[in-house]
């Protein structure tokens, strides 16, 4: 299995689903001519990124296992206190 990070860019302004979708499409997908070549996108669990990818960009996505695991650990620590 192969994976790669294509880019990491800051989103200026409000991190709404629309702003994230615009930045992803314009600054990463269109810049590299890959929008129609992607099979899936790995993302964090934020509602704004889910909406940006599935509703606005209409692409398939999967949550990051590492991000999910980190959230579970954080919740576990809260309840142990």
C-alpha positions as CSV (number, residue, x, y, z in Angstrom):
1,X,0.0,0.0,0.0
2,X,1.3,3.5,-0.9
3,X,0.3,6.8,0.4
4,X,1.5,10.4,0.1
5,X,0.9,13.9,1.4
6,X,0.3,16.1,-1.6
7,X,0.3,19.4,0.2
8,X,-0.3,21.2,3.5
9,X,-1.6,24.7,3.2
10,X,-3.1,27.1,5.7
11,X,-6.7,28.1,5.3
12,X,-7.0,31.8,6.1
13,X,-10.2,33.2,7.5
14,X,-13.1,31.2,8.9
15,X,-12.7,27.5,8.7
16,X,-16.2,26.9,7.2
17,X,-16.9,23.9,5.0
18,X,-17.2,26.2,2.0
19,X,-13.8,27.9,2.6
20,X,-12.1,24.6,3.1
21,X,-13.6,23.1,0.0
22,X,-12.6,26.2,-2.0
23,X,-9.0,26.0,-0.8
24,X,-8.7,22.3,-1.4
25,X,-10.1,22.5,-4.9
26,X,-8.2,25.6,-6.0
27,X,-4.9,25.2,-4.3
28,X,-4.4,21.4,-4.3
29,X,-6.7,19.5,-6.6
30,X,-6.9,21.8,-9.6
31,X,-3.3,22.9,-9.2
32,X,-2.2,19.3,-9.7
33,X,-5.0,18.3,-12.1
34,X,-6.1,15.4,-9.8
35,X,-9.7,16.3,-8.8
36,X,-11.2,13.6,-11.1
37,X,-8.4,11.1,-10.4
38,X,-8.9,10.8,-6.6
39,X,-10.5,7.6,-5.2
40,X,-10.8,8.8,-1.6
41,X,-9.6,11.5,0.8
42,X,-8.4,10.8,4.4
43,X,-9.6,13.5,6.7
44,X,-9.9,14.4,10.4
45,X,-13.3,14.1,12.2
46,X,-14.3,17.8,12.1
47,X,-17.8,18.4,10.9
48,X,-16.5,21.2,8.6
49,X,-14.1,19.0,6.8
50,X,-16.6,16.2,6.4
51,X,-19.1,18.6,4.9
52,X,-16.5,20.2,2.6
53,X,-15.5,16.8,1.2
54,X,-18.8,14.9,1.0
55,X,-21.4,17.7,0.4
56,X,-19.5,20.4,-1.4
57,X,-16.8,18.5,-3.3
58,X,-18.8,15.3,-3.5
59,X,-15.9,13.0,-3.0
60,X,-15.6,9.8,-1.0
61,X,-13.7,10.1,2.3
62,X,-12.4,8.1,5.3
63,X,-11.7,9.3,8.8
64,X,-8.0,9.2,9.9
65,X,-7.5,6.2,12.1
66,X,-4.7,8.2,14.0
67,X,-7.0,11.1,14.6
68,X,-9.9,8.9,15.8
69,X,-7.6,7.0,18.1
70,X,-6.2,10.3,19.5
71,X,-9.8,11.5,20.2
72,X,-10.7,8.3,21.9
73,X,-7.6,8.6,24.2
74,X,-8.6,12.2,25.0
75,X,-12.1,11.2,25.9
76,X,-10.7,8.4,28.0
77,X,-8.5,10.8,30.0
78,X,-11.5,13.0,30.7
79,X,-13.5,10.2,32.2
80,X,-10.6,8.9,34.3
81,X,-10.2,12.2,36.0
